[in-house]
Amino acid sequence: QVQLVESGGGLVQAGGSLRLSCAASGSIFRFNVMGWYRQAPEKQRELVATITSGGSTNYADSVKGRFTISRDNVKNTVYLQMNSLKPEDTAVYYCKYSNSYNSRQYWGQGTQVTVSS
C-alpha cells in the first residue's frame, strides 16, 4: 500500500501562483511515476503533469510553460509549481502514484485549487 498526502491548494487571483505538494509513504518502489491530475465540476479527470523516478516529465498542452512538476526522491515527494494561473485551472487536483513494476496505482484525496477572475 502507498499513502499520498497532498497539500498547498487554495484560492488565488488570476495571474497568481500556487505550489502543490504530495508526499508518498508506505511501499514505495524505486521505479515509479508520480503525477498530478485535475477534475473540474462536471468534467472528466484529466492529466496535468507526470514525472518518472528518473526525472522525465510530461505536461498537458494547457499547462505547458506555466506549470512545473518536480520531485524529491529522498522525501518521496512530488511538487507542482503553478504560475500564471487562469480561472480555467480551477479544479480539484489529485496526486497519483504508479508502480512501474506491477502497475499498481494509488490516488491522493485531492486538494481544491480555485482561481478567481
BASEVO-506309 format. One record per residue (C-alpha): y, z, x; residue in three letters. Coordinates in nm, 4 decimals. Each point is the difference from the previous one (the first is absolute). Example, Ala and Ser with C-alpha at 12.3 -4.5 7.8 and 13.67 -1.06 7.14 Angstrom:
BEGIN
        v        w        u   r
  -0.4500   0.7800   1.2300 ALA
   0.3440  -0.0660   0.1370 SER
# end
This chain:
BEGIN
        v        w        u   r
   0.0000   0.0000   0.0000 GLN
   0.3558  -0.0722   0.1011 VAL
   0.3019   0.1729  -0.1458 GLN
   0.3428  -0.1611  -0.0013 LEU
   0.3258   0.1865  -0.0520 VAL
   0.3156  -0.2027  -0.0509 GLU
   0.3579   0.1153   0.0287 SER
   0.3519  -0.1381   0.0272 GLY
   0.0641  -0.1624  -0.3344 GLY
   0.3139   0.0573  -0.1988 GLY
   0.3125  -0.1473  -0.1538 LEU
   0.2282  -0.2198   0.2075 VAL
   0.2796  -0.2448  -0.0679 GLN
  -0.0450  -0.3710   0.0584 ALA
   0.0483  -0.0811   0.3658 GLY
  -0.1242   0.3398   0.1076 GLY
  -0.3062   0.1056   0.1955 SER
  -0.3052   0.2186  -0.0443 LEU
  -0.2935   0.0862   0.2217 ARG
  -0.3420   0.0635  -0.1482 LEU
  -0.2750   0.1872   0.1818 SER
  -0.3716   0.0208  -0.0698 CYS
  -0.2197   0.2466   0.1849 ALA
  -0.3748  -0.0579  -0.0018 ALA
  -0.2580   0.2711   0.0551 SER
  -0.3748   0.0370  -0.0263 GLY
  -0.2567  -0.2522   0.1231 SER
   0.2331  -0.2378   0.1799 ILE
  -0.1776  -0.2925   0.1633 PHE
   0.1508  -0.1277   0.3217 ARG
   0.0315  -0.3550  -0.1321 PHE
   0.1874  -0.0097  -0.3272 ASN
   0.2792  -0.1632  -0.1917 VAL
   0.2747   0.1982  -0.1664 MET
   0.2602  -0.1390  -0.2278 GLY
   0.2510   0.0355  -0.2767 TRP
  -0.0232  -0.1471  -0.3467 TYR
   0.2341   0.0374  -0.2937 ARG
  -0.0141  -0.0173  -0.3753 GLN
   0.3016  -0.0472  -0.2216 ALA
  -0.0145   0.0805  -0.3732 PRO
  -0.2115  -0.2510  -0.1911 GLU
  -0.0817  -0.1904   0.3174 LYS
  -0.3115  -0.0227   0.2132 GLN
  -0.0312   0.1888   0.3233 ARG
   0.1044  -0.2200   0.2900 GLU
  -0.0234   0.0012   0.3760 LEU
   0.3087   0.1094   0.1919 VAL
  -0.1240   0.0247   0.3585 ALA
  -0.3101   0.0827   0.2013 THR
  -0.0676   0.0984   0.3583 ILE
  -0.3298   0.0129   0.1867 THR
  -0.1012   0.2724   0.2416 SER
   0.0747  -0.2548   0.2723 GLY
   0.3543  -0.0480  -0.1247 GLY
  -0.0208  -0.3374  -0.1733 SER
   0.2309  -0.0174  -0.2993 THR
   0.0254  -0.1998  -0.3190 ASN
   0.2893  -0.0057  -0.2478 TYR
   0.0675  -0.1306  -0.3459 ALA
   0.2577  -0.2777   0.0085 ASP
   0.2294   0.2043  -0.2239 SER
   0.0419   0.2751   0.2610 VAL
  -0.0065  -0.1950   0.3268 LYS
   0.3032   0.0782   0.2117 GLY
   0.0823   0.3111  -0.2028 ARG
  -0.3080   0.2231   0.0251 PHE
  -0.1851   0.1083   0.3131 THR
  -0.3448   0.1550   0.0046 ILE
  -0.1137   0.2102   0.2951 SER
  -0.2633   0.2589   0.0776 ARG
  -0.0827   0.2920   0.2254 ASP
  -0.3722  -0.0080   0.0701 ASN
   0.0046   0.3503   0.1487 VAL
   0.1459   0.1444  -0.3187 LYS
  -0.1899  -0.2447  -0.2247 ASN
   0.3282  -0.0712  -0.1722 THR
   0.1512  -0.3250  -0.1215 VAL
   0.3688  -0.0519  -0.0676 TYR
   0.2011  -0.2469  -0.2012 LEU
   0.3643  -0.0361   0.0957 GLN
   0.1808  -0.1656  -0.2887 MET
   0.3476  -0.1394   0.0620 ASN
   0.2360  -0.2074  -0.2136 SER
  -0.1729   0.1257  -0.3118 LEU
   0.0398  -0.1935  -0.3231 LYS
  -0.0438   0.1100  -0.3623 PRO
  -0.3107  -0.2197  -0.0164 GLU
  -0.1606   0.2230   0.2650 ASP
  -0.0178   0.2756  -0.2612 THR
  -0.3645   0.0974  -0.0430 ALA
  -0.2618   0.2598   0.0709 VAL
  -0.1105  -0.0513   0.3591 TYR
  -0.3617   0.0691   0.0880 TYR
  -0.1581   0.0497   0.3387 CYS
  -0.3431  -0.1498   0.0598 LYS
  -0.2584   0.0600   0.2708 TYR
  -0.2832  -0.2446   0.0635 SER
  -0.2945   0.0706   0.2302 ASN
  -0.0540  -0.3168   0.2032 SER
  -0.3702   0.0778   0.0482 TYR
  -0.1223   0.0678  -0.3536 ASN
   0.3017  -0.1275  -0.2012 SER
   0.0427   0.3271  -0.1866 ARG
   0.3495   0.0357  -0.1390 GLN
   0.2078   0.3010  -0.0929 TYR
   0.3344   0.0261  -0.1756 TRP
   0.2773   0.2536   0.0090 GLY
   0.1510   0.1514  -0.3123 GLN
   0.3126  -0.2162   0.0168 GLY
   0.3663   0.0737   0.0573 THR
   0.2858  -0.1245  -0.2178 GLN
   0.2719  -0.2148   0.1521 VAL
   0.2971  -0.0734  -0.2224 THR
   0.2832  -0.2278   0.1101 VAL
   0.3126   0.0076  -0.2137 SER
   0.2371  -0.2946  -0.0260 SER
# end
